[in-house]
Amino acid sequence: KVWRAGTRGLDTDVPSITKTFVNHVQTSLARQAYNLDNLGAYQAAALSVRDNLLVNWNETQMNYTRKAPKRAYYLSLEFLMGRTLDNAMLNLGLKDKYVEGVKKLGFSIEDILEQERDAALGNGGLGRLAACYLDSSASQELPVWGYGLRYKYGIFQQLISPEGNQLEAPDPWLDNQNPWELPRLDVSYEVRFYGSADRLNDGSGRSNWHGGQEVLAVAYDVMIPGYNTPTTNNLRLWESKPKRGFDLNSFNAGDYEHAVESSNSAAAITSVLYPNDHTSFGKELRLKQQYFWTAASLQDIIRRFKNLGKPITEFPDYAAIQLNDTHPTLAIPELMRVLIDDEDLDWGTAWQIVTNTFFYTNHTVLPEALEKWPVPLIEHVLPRHMQIIYDINLFFLQAVEKKFPDDRDRLSRMSLIEEGQPKQVRMAHLACIGSRKVNGVAELHSDLVQTTILKDFVEFEGVSKFGNVTNGITPRRWLDQCNPELSALISKTLKLDKNVWLKDLTKLEGLLPFAEDKKFRTEWAAIKQRNKERLAHHVQTTLGLTVRTDAMYDVQIKRLHEYKRQTLNILGVIHRYLTLKAMTTAERAKTNRRVVFFAGKAAPAYYIAKLTIRLIVNVARVINADPDTKDFLQLYFLPDYSVSLAEVLIPASDISQHISTAGTEASGTSNMKFCLNGGLLLGTVDGANIEIAEEVGESNVFFFGHLTPAVEDLRHQHLYHPVPIEEKCPALANVLNEVSKGLFGDGGVYEPLLNTVRHGDYYLLTDDFDSYIAALAMVDEAYLDTEEWIKKSIRTTAKMGKFSSDRAILEYAESYWNIEAIPVAAAK
Ligand code: 26Y
């Protein structure tokens, strides 16, 4: 079934495309077509594509309104969308036409695409997952809307100073106007903060919350086109603004600062994305962001439900709300507040509705990432919600006490409130008890959720409430868009239109027999080679550095974090360098040439992560300049990692590293992207690496390191029976010594980083280093057998069908949300 955009009155032939393009140049942009630069051409092309999206978007939304199905809402504080133009053209099936159209007008599509700034409203995996899920929801014609915040500044831009330090600069992504959003100045809601909440004490449990600060949430809609379908869903992002412009009394009295104070504080709410992932700080502004967004989204969802004219008790039959981690957990007490204080329901009925509406996905078991909010802070900012949380806790603990009488330890473990100075609200507990179902993001991770952080809750509520949905990625962006040559080769080889296999990724299995076909292998390898050249060209033009392309490309790209162990990788690189230095020229000539790439941002306040970047940059400086070794080992840290940079790096990789301490990486999703593009995986037995190995076969991945069940014991050993590193792992001790002695300059600055390994070693580098080095040697050996390596690469891609986000989103739709596809009727 191939959907053709042309049947719906869209501009689908080259002459109409060039006509709308020129029209937009003259009218929307008020410029002349004959002296237009690439930026102008990008804007005109985007406006033309947007016209087409709007036709589909209107029709989709009208269809939903008419059919009134149950809908799902994906609440995420992060959506890491990247660029839109290329993706929108591909999903509409119009890319070829646009390529031809802009060419006729004297532009190249590559130059135009490069003009777009990434929409980077997210930190990493969780935010990019939300973006993949929106693509899949629309592609599967599911009635799903996303809700998030329209940050004025997305994730910071990363600069690297001459010393190798990360510097942060703001990301003013809205400075060139954004053609992909539709301001909805008519859709706005009031949101209250502070004030006081007086219990009515009439037996109803109701309160009157009044006073404080009121701000407005204004909607901006982003169109989300499905692939090869007219279905175009919506991502609604909220912007905060003052309810009243400014205080005229103060203004007239000459007190300008006071006059604009409240308007500034309202605008501040959505001004910037918090750049820390995995470390919760309990900042008031972040709490305000979370409430502002959940309160506005719920008002919008409830208003849409009320238009149906159904009794409020049927709310869960028409709305499923997915909580992307605990960040939107305030939606639970907020819906209770609306149902009790505004809708006049009794507590039991309200709680019934709430616990049938929400679903909670956990994305991490790391203690520092589990959100906790100080009780005094919630009491101050959201006094009514603190009352409701206490009430939820009271009823909940009564029920626990009934099931497990006289078990005080259990009550204090399970309480929503953690005792201490100050008391804190445990958001994961609240999200869990307020939801219909709870899931983790890969098999191992979901098991860990059930056996560690939520163990007591499994015992209390029963295991059937807890599940797993292994993450997925959209093959549209992460294969067809980022690796068009491979996509074309796959279509040609499978003798299938890409419309077919991009929507049923298990079809890739048809590539398996071709691993034995020498001609196919040659074509496969040639594409990898051209992707390496594309990456090398990118590094040359952006950084002025010459990267060799006749080498294995080894890539680790992700947020900098101790648990992800970029430190293990860089210490491994140093080990390789020292080994090469000790070789004779003849010995070196027999080794495998390797180019190692790193990219990733560190949270601005994460000292150890920033020091790791500095070490990588300075190691690169030394080894890339060493005439003895530079032909065999090169190292690059590419600044300012982004979705767009990932799209260039991933198709070029021969091997990628996913080397977290076992049990710490919930899933990982870039592991899937690399394997889909025929890059092999070097990793630990963690997260989705395990399921990738199950699919592609253990002979096609390189595993090393201790397993999850050993981790607790090993940490215990480090604490109570420490063995000096020289004894335990001499190779690693030697590497650390060379750094300490100043082989890479910077006398002494790296000591705090090195000491995390020498003492405590929480992430088990000393336990895993030797097997890591052994695994790297196996990778080298395997790579030297070129034909066998290409076979592995083909087999890996062939077996990645499971990891399409279409599979994942359909699991949520069927087993969690209970929603169905609502196709737009075929055009006449
Ligand atoms: C509380 C706050 C500081 C916070 C902000 C962001 C906490 C966590 C995060 C982000 C977490 C995140 O990105 N987790 C990743 O989610 C991916 C998608 O499920 C997983 O693949 C990945 O393993 C996990 O680290």
Boltz pocket constraint, residues with backbone or C-beta under 6 A from the ligand:
constraints:
  - pocket:
      binder: B
      contacts: [[A, 123], [A, 124], [A, 125], [A, 126], [A, 127], [A, 129], [A, 276], [A, 277], [A, 278], [A, 279], [A, 280], [A, 281], [A, 362], [A, 363], [A, 364], [A, 368], [A, 369], [A, 370], [A, 371], [A, 441], [A, 471], [A, 664], [A, 665], [A, 666], [A, 667], [A, 668], [A, 669], [A, 687]]
      max_distance: 6.0
